């Protein structure tokens, strides 16, 4: 899976639409279009996140933190 996150800039709105895809500032969006992913890699206002299900990783990290608190 590939996710693209719009970082935005100072004074910009909280959302932007690019190639028909709506991005909220700081919220990763799954993108299947290889062209968009490559363009985002070269754009300083976007971050490309690749790999497995990012939510599964986040849940595992939270669970690990909870185990250490007990």
N, CA, C and O atoms as a Tripos MOL2 file, in Angstrom:
@<TRIPOS>MOLECULE
protein
  280   279    70     0     0
PROTEIN
NO_CHARGES

@<TRIPOS>ATOM
      1 N           0.8380   -1.1850    0.0000 N.3       1 UNK1
      2 CA          0.0000    0.0000    0.0000 C.3       1 UNK1
      3 C           0.8760    1.2380    0.0000 C.2       1 UNK1
      4 O           1.9360    1.2780    0.6250 O.2       1 UNK1
      5 N           0.4130    2.2320   -0.7060 N.am      2 UNK2
      6 CA          1.1290    3.4970   -0.7250 C.3       2 UNK2
      7 C           0.1670    4.5980   -0.3000 C.2       2 UNK2
      8 O          -0.9470    4.7070   -0.8120 O.2       2 UNK2
      9 N           0.6190    5.4020    0.6380 N.am      3 UNK3
     10 CA         -0.1580    6.5330    1.1230 C.3       3 UNK3
     11 C           0.5850    7.8160    0.7860 C.2       3 UNK3
     12 O           1.8160    7.8510    0.7660 O.2       3 UNK3
     13 N          -0.1780    8.8630    0.5210 N.am      4 UNK4
     14 CA          0.3920   10.1810    0.2700 C.3       4 UNK4
     15 C          -0.2160   11.1310    1.2820 C.2       4 UNK4
     16 O          -1.4310   11.1630    1.4740 O.2       4 UNK4
     17 N           0.6460   11.9050    1.9260 N.am      5 UNK5
     18 CA          0.1910   12.8730    2.9340 C.3       5 UNK5
     19 C           0.5320   14.2670    2.4460 C.2       5 UNK5
     20 O           1.6690   14.5370    2.0600 O.2       5 UNK5
     21 N          -0.4590   15.1550    2.4660 N.am      6 UNK6
     22 CA         -0.2470   16.5500    2.0910 C.3       6 UNK6
     23 C           0.1960   17.3080    3.3290 C.2       6 UNK6
     24 O          -0.4950   17.3070    4.3470 O.2       6 UNK6
     25 N           1.3430   17.9520    3.2380 N.am      7 UNK7
     26 CA          1.9000   18.6830    4.3710 C.3       7 UNK7
     27 C           1.4070   20.1210    4.4220 C.2       7 UNK7
     28 O           1.3840   20.7340    5.4890 O.2       7 UNK7
     29 N           1.0140   20.6570    3.2810 N.am      8 UNK8
     30 CA          0.5390   22.0320    3.2150 C.3       8 UNK8
     31 C           1.6480   23.0210    3.5040 C.2       8 UNK8
     32 O           2.8060   22.6500    3.6990 O.2       8 UNK8
     33 N           1.2800   24.2540    3.5260 N.am      9 UNK9
     34 CA          2.2350   25.3180    3.8030 C.3       9 UNK9
     35 C           1.5760   26.3920    4.6420 C.2       9 UNK9
     36 O           0.3630   26.3760    4.8500 O.2       9 UNK9
     37 N           2.3740   27.3190    5.1190 N.am     10 UNK10
     38 CA          1.8430   28.4140    5.9320 C.3      10 UNK10
     39 C           0.8090   29.2150    5.1440 C.2      10 UNK10
     40 O           1.0290   29.5660    3.9850 O.2      10 UNK10
     41 N          -0.3040   29.4940    5.7810 N.am     11 UNK11
     42 CA         -1.3380   30.3100    5.1740 C.3      11 UNK11
     43 C          -2.2110   29.5760    4.1670 C.2      11 UNK11
     44 O          -3.0640   30.1960    3.5330 O.2      11 UNK11
     45 N          -2.0210   28.2890    4.0080 N.am     12 UNK12
     46 CA         -2.8350   27.5240    3.0630 C.3      12 UNK12
     47 C          -4.0470   26.9350    3.7790 C.2      12 UNK12
     48 O          -4.0430   26.8040    5.0030 O.2      12 UNK12
     49 N          -5.0940   26.5760    3.0120 N.am     13 UNK13
     50 CA         -6.2790   25.9780    3.6420 C.3      13 UNK13
     51 C          -5.9740   24.6070    4.2280 C.2      13 UNK13
     52 O          -4.8850   24.0680    4.0270 O.2      13 UNK13
     53 N          -6.9370   24.0430    4.9510 N.am     14 UNK14
     54 CA         -6.7500   22.7370    5.5950 C.3      14 UNK14
     55 C          -6.8920   21.5680    4.6370 C.2      14 UNK14
     56 O          -6.5040   20.4480    4.9710 O.2      14 UNK14
     57 N          -7.4460   21.8080    3.4420 N.am     15 UNK15
     58 CA         -7.5910   20.7470    2.4530 C.3      15 UNK15
     59 C          -7.1410   21.2340    1.0860 C.2      15 UNK15
     60 O          -7.1170   22.4330    0.8060 O.2      15 UNK15
     61 N          -6.7850   20.2720    0.2450 N.am     16 UNK16
     62 CA         -6.4660   20.5680   -1.1480 C.3      16 UNK16
     63 C          -6.9420   19.4060   -1.9950 C.2      16 UNK16
     64 O          -7.0340   18.2780   -1.5110 O.2      16 UNK16
     65 N          -7.2440   19.6710   -3.2520 N.am     17 UNK17
     66 CA         -7.6590   18.6330   -4.1870 C.3      17 UNK17
     67 C          -6.6160   18.5720   -5.2870 C.2      17 UNK17
     68 O          -6.2890   19.5820   -5.9100 O.2      17 UNK17
     69 N          -6.0970   17.3710   -5.5180 N.am     18 UNK18
     70 CA         -5.1010   17.1740   -6.5600 C.3      18 UNK18
     71 C          -5.5170   15.9510   -7.3670 C.2      18 UNK18
     72 O          -5.7000   14.8620   -6.8230 O.2      18 UNK18
     73 N          -5.6620   16.1490   -8.6610 N.am     19 UNK19
     74 CA         -6.0070   15.0650   -9.5780 C.3      19 UNK19
     75 C          -7.2830   14.3340   -9.1260 C.2      19 UNK19
     76 O          -7.4010   13.1190   -9.2810 O.2      19 UNK19
     77 N          -8.2290   15.0930   -8.5700 N.am     20 UNK20
     78 CA         -9.4970   14.5220   -8.1340 C.3      20 UNK20
     79 C          -9.4740   13.8730   -6.7570 C.2      20 UNK20
     80 O         -10.4920   13.3460   -6.3090 O.2      20 UNK20
     81 N          -8.3340   13.9030   -6.0790 N.am     21 UNK21
     82 CA         -8.2040   13.3030   -4.7410 C.3      21 UNK21
     83 C          -8.1280   14.4360   -3.7210 C.2      21 UNK21
     84 O          -7.3240   15.3570   -3.8700 O.2      21 UNK21
     85 N          -8.9660   14.3700   -2.6830 N.am     22 UNK22
     86 CA         -8.9680   15.3870   -1.6350 C.3      22 UNK22
     87 C          -8.0120   14.9710   -0.5270 C.2      22 UNK22
     88 O          -8.0720   13.8500   -0.0230 O.2      22 UNK22
     89 N          -7.1360   15.8850   -0.1610 N.am     23 UNK23
     90 CA         -6.1680   15.6570    0.9130 C.3      23 UNK23
     91 C          -6.4390   16.6540    2.0340 C.2      23 UNK23
     92 O          -6.5490   17.8570    1.7950 O.2      23 UNK23
     93 N          -6.5470   16.1380    3.2690 N.am     24 UNK24
     94 CA         -6.5930   17.0060    4.4470 C.3      24 UNK24
     95 C          -5.1690   17.1140    4.9600 C.2      24 UNK24
     96 O          -4.4240   16.1340    4.9450 O.2      24 UNK24
     97 N          -4.7910   18.2870    5.4090 N.am     25 UNK25
     98 CA         -3.4210   18.5160    5.8850 C.3      25 UNK25
     99 C          -3.0440   17.4860    6.9490 C.2      25 UNK25
    100 O          -3.7170   17.3530    7.9710 O.2      25 UNK25
    101 N          -1.9410   16.7510    6.6860 N.am     26 UNK26
    102 CA         -1.3960   15.8100    7.6510 C.3      26 UNK26
    103 C          -2.0710   14.4540    7.7210 C.2      26 UNK26
    104 O          -1.6750   13.6210    8.5370 O.2      26 UNK26
    105 N          -3.0910   14.1990    6.8840 N.am     27 UNK27
    106 CA         -3.8140   12.9310    6.9250 C.3      27 UNK27
    107 C          -3.4350   12.1030    5.6900 C.2      27 UNK27
    108 O          -3.7190   12.5130    4.5650 O.2      27 UNK27
    109 N          -2.7980   10.9410    5.8900 N.am     28 UNK28
    110 CA         -2.4160   10.1090    4.7470 C.3      28 UNK28
    111 C          -3.6420    9.5610    3.9980 C.2      28 UNK28
    112 O          -4.6400    9.1730    4.6070 O.2      28 UNK28
    113 N          -3.5380    9.5410    2.6780 N.am     29 UNK29
    114 CA         -4.5920    9.0260    1.8070 C.3      29 UNK29
    115 C          -3.9850    7.9220    0.9550 C.2      29 UNK29
    116 O          -2.9120    8.1000    0.3780 O.2      29 UNK29
    117 N          -4.6620    6.7850    0.8740 N.am     30 UNK30
    118 CA         -4.1500    5.7040    0.0430 C.3      30 UNK30
    119 C          -4.2890    6.1010   -1.4230 C.2      30 UNK30
    120 O          -5.3620    6.5100   -1.8640 O.2      30 UNK30
    121 N          -3.1900    5.9770   -2.1750 N.am     31 UNK31
    122 CA         -3.1570    6.3510   -3.5840 C.3      31 UNK31
    123 C          -2.6330    5.1750   -4.3890 C.2      31 UNK31
    124 O          -1.5490    4.6600   -4.1180 O.2      31 UNK31
    125 N          -3.4130    4.7500   -5.3860 N.am     32 UNK32
    126 CA         -3.0120    3.6190   -6.2260 C.3      32 UNK32
    127 C          -2.3920    4.0860   -7.5440 C.2      32 UNK32
    128 O          -1.7680    3.2880   -8.2430 O.2      32 UNK32
    129 N          -2.5510    5.3440   -7.8880 N.am     33 UNK33
    130 CA         -2.0460    5.8960   -9.1460 C.3      33 UNK33
    131 C          -0.5320    6.1010   -9.0590 C.2      33 UNK33
    132 O          -0.0610    6.9780   -8.3340 O.2      33 UNK33
    133 N           0.2290    5.2880   -9.8020 N.am     34 UNK34
    134 CA          1.6970    5.3420   -9.7560 C.3      34 UNK34
    135 C           2.2250    6.7080  -10.1780 C.2      34 UNK34
    136 O           3.2270    7.1780   -9.6390 O.2      34 UNK34
    137 N           1.5620    7.3470  -11.1330 N.am     35 UNK35
    138 CA          1.9930    8.6700  -11.5840 C.3      35 UNK35
    139 C           1.9090    9.6810  -10.4430 C.2      35 UNK35
    140 O           2.8340   10.4650  -10.2330 O.2      35 UNK35
    141 N           0.7850    9.6590   -9.6990 N.am     36 UNK36
    142 CA          0.6260   10.5890   -8.5780 C.3      36 UNK36
    143 C           1.6740   10.3350   -7.5050 C.2      36 UNK36
    144 O           2.2280   11.2790   -6.9420 O.2      36 UNK36
    145 N           1.9470    9.0770   -7.2190 N.am     37 UNK37
    146 CA          2.9320    8.7390   -6.1940 C.3      37 UNK37
    147 C           4.2980    9.2950   -6.5800 C.2      37 UNK37
    148 O           4.9860    9.8870   -5.7490 O.2      37 UNK37
    149 N           4.6930    9.1070   -7.8340 N.am     38 UNK38
    150 CA          6.0000    9.6040   -8.2810 C.3      38 UNK38
    151 C           6.0590   11.1260   -8.2540 C.2      38 UNK38
    152 O           7.0750   11.6960   -7.8560 O.2      38 UNK38
    153 N           4.9950   11.7860   -8.6670 N.am     39 UNK39
    154 CA          4.9600   13.2570   -8.6190 C.3      39 UNK39
    155 C           5.0320   13.7550   -7.1700 C.2      39 UNK39
    156 O           5.7000   14.7490   -6.8840 O.2      39 UNK39
    157 N           4.3430   13.0650   -6.2650 N.am     40 UNK40
    158 CA          4.3480   13.4630   -4.8520 C.3      40 UNK40
    159 C           5.7470   13.3320   -4.2530 C.2      40 UNK40
    160 O           6.1380   14.1320   -3.4030 O.2      40 UNK40
    161 N           6.4990   12.3260   -4.6950 N.am     41 UNK41
    162 CA          7.8710   12.1410   -4.1820 C.3      41 UNK41
    163 C           8.7430   13.3760   -4.4370 C.2      41 UNK41
    164 O           9.6050   13.7150   -3.6250 O.2      41 UNK41
    165 N           8.5170   14.0270   -5.5430 N.am     42 UNK42
    166 CA          9.3290   15.1890   -5.8970 C.3      42 UNK42
    167 C           8.7390   16.5170   -5.4660 C.2      42 UNK42
    168 O           9.2600   17.5700   -5.8340 O.2      42 UNK42
    169 N           7.6580   16.4890   -4.6920 N.am     43 UNK43
    170 CA          6.9830   17.7170   -4.2770 C.3      43 UNK43
    171 C           7.1560   17.8980   -2.7720 C.2      43 UNK43
    172 O           6.7580   17.0350   -1.9890 O.2      43 UNK43
    173 N           7.7410   19.0040   -2.3750 N.am     44 UNK44
    174 CA          8.0520   19.2200   -0.9550 C.3      44 UNK44
    175 C           6.8170   19.3670   -0.0670 C.2      44 UNK44
    176 O           6.9240   19.3340    1.1590 O.2      44 UNK44
    177 N           5.6510   19.5280   -0.6840 N.am     45 UNK45
    178 CA          4.4250   19.6650    0.0950 C.3      45 UNK45
    179 C           3.7110   18.3350    0.3300 C.2      45 UNK45
    180 O           2.6550   18.2900    0.9610 O.2      45 UNK45
    181 N           4.3040   17.2480   -0.1880 N.am     46 UNK46
    182 CA          3.7230   15.9240   -0.0070 C.3      46 UNK46
    183 C           4.7630   14.9660    0.5600 C.2      46 UNK46
    184 O           5.9640   15.1310    0.3450 O.2      46 UNK46
    185 N           4.2770   13.9560    1.2920 N.am     47 UNK47
    186 CA          5.1360   12.8950    1.8130 C.3      47 UNK47
    187 C           4.5450   11.5650    1.3630 C.2      47 UNK47
    188 O           3.3400   11.3460    1.4840 O.2      47 UNK47
    189 N           5.3880   10.6800    0.8450 N.am     48 UNK48
    190 CA          4.9460    9.3620    0.4040 C.3      48 UNK48
    191 C           5.2940    8.3570    1.4930 C.2      48 UNK48
    192 O           6.4300    8.3030    1.9650 O.2      48 UNK48
    193 N           4.3030    7.5610    1.8850 N.am     49 UNK49
    194 CA          4.4690    6.5580    2.9330 C.3      49 UNK49
    195 C           4.1600    5.2070    2.3050 C.2      49 UNK49
    196 O           3.0360    4.9650    1.8650 O.2      49 UNK49
    197 N           5.1490    4.3350    2.2650 N.am     50 UNK50
    198 CA          4.9480    3.0190    1.6620 C.3      50 UNK50
    199 C           5.0670    1.9410    2.7180 C.2      50 UNK50
    200 O           5.6630    2.1480    3.7750 O.2      50 UNK50
    201 N           4.4980    0.7990    2.4200 N.am     51 UNK51
    202 CA          4.6340   -0.3280    3.3270 C.3      51 UNK51
    203 C           3.3140   -0.9690    3.6480 C.2      51 UNK51
    204 O           2.3090   -0.7580    2.9690 O.2      51 UNK51
    205 N           3.3380   -1.7590    4.7030 N.am     52 UNK52
    206 CA          2.1520   -2.4880    5.1230 C.3      52 UNK52
    207 C           1.1210   -1.5380    5.6940 C.2      52 UNK52
    208 O           1.3130   -0.3220    5.7180 O.2      52 UNK52
    209 N           0.0550   -2.1010    6.1410 N.am     53 UNK53
    210 CA         -1.0440   -1.3380    6.7100 C.3      53 UNK53
    211 C          -0.5330   -0.4690    7.8590 C.2      53 UNK53
    212 O          -0.1820   -0.9840    8.9200 O.2      53 UNK53
    213 N          -0.4920    0.8290    7.6500 N.am     54 UNK54
    214 CA          0.0530    1.7520    8.6540 C.3      54 UNK54
    215 C          -0.7850    1.7600    9.9210 C.2      54 UNK54
    216 O          -0.2610    1.9970   11.0090 O.2      54 UNK54
    217 N          -2.0850    1.5020    9.7930 N.am     55 UNK55
    218 CA         -2.9450    1.4800   10.9770 C.3      55 UNK55
    219 C          -2.6220    0.2740   11.8490 C.2      55 UNK55
    220 O          -2.6450    0.3770   13.0760 O.2      55 UNK55
    221 N          -2.3220   -0.8600   11.2370 N.am     56 UNK56
    222 CA         -1.9580   -2.0510   12.0090 C.3      56 UNK56
    223 C          -0.6690   -1.7880   12.7840 C.2      56 UNK56
    224 O          -0.5420   -2.2030   13.9360 O.2      56 UNK56
    225 N           0.2710   -1.1120   12.1700 N.am     57 UNK57
    226 CA          1.5230   -0.7790   12.8560 C.3      57 UNK57
    227 C           1.2650    0.1640   14.0240 C.2      57 UNK57
    228 O           1.8490    0.0060   15.0960 O.2      57 UNK57
    229 N           0.3980    1.1360   13.8170 N.am     58 UNK58
    230 CA          0.0890    2.0920   14.8860 C.3      58 UNK58
    231 C          -0.5990    1.3950   16.0580 C.2      58 UNK58
    232 O          -0.2880    1.6710   17.2170 O.2      58 UNK58
    233 N          -1.5370    0.4880   15.7580 N.am     59 UNK59
    234 CA         -2.2090   -0.2460   16.8280 C.3      59 UNK59
    235 C          -1.2220   -1.1010   17.6140 C.2      59 UNK59
    236 O          -1.3050   -1.1820   18.8390 O.2      59 UNK59
    237 N          -0.2930   -1.7350   16.9110 N.am     60 UNK60
    238 CA          0.7050   -2.5760   17.5820 C.3      60 UNK60
    239 C           1.5980   -1.7280   18.4800 C.2      60 UNK60
    240 O           1.9430   -2.1570   19.5810 O.2      60 UNK60
    241 N           1.9770   -0.5400   18.0340 N.am     61 UNK61
    242 CA          2.8250    0.3410   18.8350 C.3      61 UNK61
    243 C           2.0870    0.8000   20.0930 C.2      61 UNK61
    244 O           2.6790    0.8560   21.1710 O.2      61 UNK61
    245 N           0.7960    1.1310   19.9650 N.am     62 UNK62
    246 CA          0.0070    1.5440   21.1350 C.3      62 UNK62
    247 C          -0.1320    0.4010   22.1300 C.2      62 UNK62
    248 O          -0.0350    0.6080   23.3390 O.2      62 UNK62
    249 N          -0.3590   -0.8020   21.6210 N.am     63 UNK63
    250 CA         -0.5030   -1.9670   22.4960 C.3      63 UNK63
    251 C           0.7960   -2.2190   23.2590 C.2      63 UNK63
    252 O           0.7710   -2.5560   24.4430 O.2      63 UNK63
    253 N           1.9140   -2.0570   22.5860 N.am     64 UNK64
    254 CA          3.2240   -2.2490   23.2310 C.3      64 UNK64
    255 C           3.4280   -1.2160   24.3350 C.2      64 UNK64
    256 O           3.9370   -1.5580   25.4030 O.2      64 UNK64
    257 N           3.0480    0.0240   24.1080 N.am     65 UNK65
    258 CA          3.1720    1.0660   25.1320 C.3      65 UNK65
    259 C           2.3080    0.7310   26.3390 C.2      65 UNK65
    260 O           2.7370    0.9100   27.4780 O.2      65 UNK65
    261 N           1.0840    0.2420   26.0950 N.am     66 UNK66
    262 CA          0.1940   -0.1220   27.1920 C.3      66 UNK66
    263 C           0.7800   -1.2510   28.0380 C.2      66 UNK66
    264 O           0.6590   -1.2440   29.2630 O.2      66 UNK66
    265 N           1.4080   -2.2080   27.3860 N.am     67 UNK67
    266 CA          2.0240   -3.3250   28.1180 C.3      67 UNK67
    267 C           3.1320   -2.8340   29.0410 C.2      67 UNK67
    268 O           3.3070   -3.3680   30.1360 O.2      67 UNK67
    269 N           3.8740   -1.8310   28.6140 N.am     68 UNK68
    270 CA          4.9720   -1.3030   29.4360 C.3      68 UNK68
    271 C           4.4600   -0.4710   30.6100 C.2      68 UNK68
    272 O           5.1580   -0.3310   31.6150 O.2      68 UNK68
    273 N           3.2670    0.0750   30.4980 N.am     69 UNK69
    274 CA          2.7150    0.8760   31.6030 C.3      69 UNK69
    275 C           2.2430    0.0140   32.7540 C.2      69 UNK69
    276 O           2.2170    0.4650   33.8990 O.2      69 UNK69
    277 N           1.8710   -1.2220   32.4660 N.am     70 UNK70
    278 CA          1.3100   -2.0970   33.5060 C.3      70 UNK70
    279 C           2.3570   -2.6290   34.4250 C.2      70 UNK70
    280 O           2.0430   -3.3780   35.3500 O.2      70 UNK70
@<TRIPOS>BOND
     1     1     2 1
     2     2     3 1
     3     3     4 2
     4     3     5 am
     5     5     6 1
     6     6     7 1
     7     7     8 2
     8     7     9 am
     9     9    10 1
    10    10    11 1
    11    11    12 2
    12    11    13 am
    13    13    14 1
    14    14    15 1
    15    15    16 2
    16    15    17 am
    17    17    18 1
    18    18    19 1
    19    19    20 2
    20    19    21 am
    21    21    22 1
    22    22    23 1
    23    23    24 2
    24    23    25 am
    25    25    26 1
    26    26    27 1
    27    27    28 2
    28    27    29 am
    29    29    30 1
    30    30    31 1
    31    31    32 2
    32    31    33 am
    33    33    34 1
    34    34    35 1
    35    35    36 2
    36    35    37 am
    37    37    38 1
    38    38    39 1
    39    39    40 2
    40    39    41 am
    41    41    42 1
    42    42    43 1
    43    43    44 2
    44    43    45 am
    45    45    46 1
    46    46    47 1
    47    47    48 2
    48    47    49 am
    49    49    50 1
    50    50    51 1
    51    51    52 2
    52    51    53 am
    53    53    54 1
    54    54    55 1
    55    55    56 2
    56    55    57 am
    57    57    58 1
    58    58    59 1
    59    59    60 2
    60    59    61 am
    61    61    62 1
    62    62    63 1
    63    63    64 2
    64    63    65 am
    65    65    66 1
    66    66    67 1
    67    67    68 2
    68    67    69 am
    69    69    70 1
    70    70    71 1
    71    71    72 2
    72    71    73 am
    73    73    74 1
    74    74    75 1
    75    75    76 2
    76    75    77 am
    77    77    78 1
    78    78    79 1
    79    79    80 2
    80    79    81 am
    81    81    82 1
    82    82    83 1
    83    83    84 2
    84    83    85 am
    85    85    86 1
    86    86    87 1
    87    87    88 2
    88    87    89 am
    89    89    90 1
    90    90    91 1
    91    91    92 2
    92    91    93 am
    93    93    94 1
    94    94    95 1
    95    95    96 2
    96    95    97 am
    97    97    98 1
    98    98    99 1
    99    99   100 2
   100    99   101 am
   101   101   102 1
   102   102   103 1
   103   103   104 2
   104   103   105 am
   105   105   106 1
   106   106   107 1
   107   107   108 2
   108   107   109 am
   109   109   110 1
   110   110   111 1
   111   111   112 2
   112   111   113 am
   113   113   114 1
   114   114   115 1
   115   115   116 2
   116   115   117 am
   117   117   118 1
   118   118   119 1
   119   119   120 2
   120   119   121 am
   121   121   122 1
   122   122   123 1
   123   123   124 2
   124   123   125 am
   125   125   126 1
   126   126   127 1
   127   127   128 2
   128   127   129 am
   129   129   130 1
   130   130   131 1
   131   131   132 2
   132   131   133 am
   133   133   134 1
   134   134   135 1
   135   135   136 2
   136   135   137 am
   137   137   138 1
   138   138   139 1
   139   139   140 2
   140   139   141 am
   141   141   142 1
   142   142   143 1
   143   143   144 2
   144   143   145 am
   145   145   146 1
   146   146   147 1
   147   147   148 2
   148   147   149 am
   149   149   150 1
   150   150   151 1
   151   151   152 2
   152   151   153 am
   153   153   154 1
   154   154   155 1
   155   155   156 2
   156   155   157 am
   157   157   158 1
   158   158   159 1
   159   159   160 2
   160   159   161 am
   161   161   162 1
   162   162   163 1
   163   163   164 2
   164   163   165 am
   165   165   166 1
   166   166   167 1
   167   167   168 2
   168   167   169 am
   169   169   170 1
   170   170   171 1
   171   171   172 2
   172   171   173 am
   173   173   174 1
   174   174   175 1
   175   175   176 2
   176   175   177 am
   177   177   178 1
   178   178   179 1
   179   179   180 2
   180   179   181 am
   181   181   182 1
   182   182   183 1
   183   183   184 2
   184   183   185 am
   185   185   186 1
   186   186   187 1
   187   187   188 2
   188   187   189 am
   189   189   190 1
   190   190   191 1
   191   191   192 2
   192   191   193 am
   193   193   194 1
   194   194   195 1
   195   195   196 2
   196   195   197 am
   197   197   198 1
   198   198   199 1
   199   199   200 2
   200   199   201 am
   201   201   202 1
   202   202   203 1
   203   203   204 2
   204   203   205 am
   205   205   206 1
   206   206   207 1
   207   207   208 2
   208   207   209 am
   209   209   210 1
   210   210   211 1
   211   211   212 2
   212   211   213 am
   213   213   214 1
   214   214   215 1
   215   215   216 2
   216   215   217 am
   217   217   218 1
   218   218   219 1
   219   219   220 2
   220   219   221 am
   221   221   222 1
   222   222   223 1
   223   223   224 2
   224   223   225 am
   225   225   226 1
   226   226   227 1
   227   227   228 2
   228   227   229 am
   229   229   230 1
   230   230   231 1
   231   231   232 2
   232   231   233 am
   233   233   234 1
   234   234   235 1
   235   235   236 2
   236   235   237 am
   237   237   238 1
   238   238   239 1
   239   239   240 2
   240   239   241 am
   241   241   242 1
   242   242   243 1
   243   243   244 2
   244   243   245 am
   245   245   246 1
   246   246   247 1
   247   247   248 2
   248   247   249 am
   249   249   250 1
   250   250   251 1
   251   251   252 2
   252   251   253 am
   253   253   254 1
   254   254   255 1
   255   255   256 2
   256   255   257 am
   257   257   258 1
   258   258   259 1
   259   259   260 2
   260   259   261 am
   261   261   262 1
   262   262   263 1
   263   263   264 2
   264   263   265 am
   265   265   266 1
   266   266   267 1
   267   267   268 2
   268   267   269 am
   269   269   270 1
   270   270   271 1
   271   271   272 2
   272   271   273 am
   273   273   274 1
   274   274   275 1
   275   275   276 2
   276   275   277 am
   277   277   278 1
   278   278   279 1
   279   279   280 2
@<TRIPOS>SUBSTRUCTURE
     1 UNK1         2 RESIDUE 1 A UNK
     2 UNK2         6 RESIDUE 1 A UNK
     3 UNK3        10 RESIDUE 1 A UNK
     4 UNK4        14 RESIDUE 1 A UNK
     5 UNK5        18 RESIDUE 1 A UNK
     6 UNK6        22 RESIDUE 1 A UNK
     7 UNK7        26 RESIDUE 1 A UNK
     8 UNK8        30 RESIDUE 1 A UNK
     9 UNK9        34 RESIDUE 1 A UNK
    10 UNK10       38 RESIDUE 1 A UNK
    11 UNK11       42 RESIDUE 1 A UNK
    12 UNK12       46 RESIDUE 1 A UNK
    13 UNK13       50 RESIDUE 1 A UNK
    14 UNK14       54 RESIDUE 1 A UNK
    15 UNK15       58 RESIDUE 1 A UNK
    16 UNK16       62 RESIDUE 1 A UNK
    17 UNK17       66 RESIDUE 1 A UNK
    18 UNK18       70 RESIDUE 1 A UNK
    19 UNK19       74 RESIDUE 1 A UNK
    20 UNK20       78 RESIDUE 1 A UNK
    21 UNK21       82 RESIDUE 1 A UNK
    22 UNK22       86 RESIDUE 1 A UNK
    23 UNK23       90 RESIDUE 1 A UNK
    24 UNK24       94 RESIDUE 1 A UNK
    25 UNK25       98 RESIDUE 1 A UNK
    26 UNK26      102 RESIDUE 1 A UNK
    27 UNK27      106 RESIDUE 1 A UNK
    28 UNK28      110 RESIDUE 1 A UNK
    29 UNK29      114 RESIDUE 1 A UNK
    30 UNK30      118 RESIDUE 1 A UNK
    31 UNK31      122 RESIDUE 1 A UNK
    32 UNK32      126 RESIDUE 1 A UNK
    33 UNK33      130 RESIDUE 1 A UNK
    34 UNK34      134 RESIDUE 1 A UNK
    35 UNK35      138 RESIDUE 1 A UNK
    36 UNK36      142 RESIDUE 1 A UNK
    37 UNK37      146 RESIDUE 1 A UNK
    38 UNK38      150 RESIDUE 1 A UNK
    39 UNK39      154 RESIDUE 1 A UNK
    40 UNK40      158 RESIDUE 1 A UNK
    41 UNK41      162 RESIDUE 1 A UNK
    42 UNK42      166 RESIDUE 1 A UNK
    43 UNK43      170 RESIDUE 1 A UNK
    44 UNK44      174 RESIDUE 1 A UNK
    45 UNK45      178 RESIDUE 1 A UNK
    46 UNK46      182 RESIDUE 1 A UNK
    47 UNK47      186 RESIDUE 1 A UNK
    48 UNK48      190 RESIDUE 1 A UNK
    49 UNK49      194 RESIDUE 1 A UNK
    50 UNK50      198 RESIDUE 1 A UNK
    51 UNK51      202 RESIDUE 1 A UNK
    52 UNK52      206 RESIDUE 1 A UNK
    53 UNK53      210 RESIDUE 1 A UNK
    54 UNK54      214 RESIDUE 1 A UNK
    55 UNK55      218 RESIDUE 1 A UNK
    56 UNK56      222 RESIDUE 1 A UNK
    57 UNK57      226 RESIDUE 1 A UNK
    58 UNK58      230 RESIDUE 1 A UNK
    59 UNK59      234 RESIDUE 1 A UNK
    60 UNK60      238 RESIDUE 1 A UNK
    61 UNK61      242 RESIDUE 1 A UNK
    62 UNK62      246 RESIDUE 1 A UNK
    63 UNK63      250 RESIDUE 1 A UNK
    64 UNK64      254 RESIDUE 1 A UNK
    65 UNK65      258 RESIDUE 1 A UNK
    66 UNK66      262 RESIDUE 1 A UNK
    67 UNK67      266 RESIDUE 1 A UNK
    68 UNK68      270 RESIDUE 1 A UNK
    69 UNK69      274 RESIDUE 1 A UNK
    70 UNK70      278 RESIDUE 1 A UNK
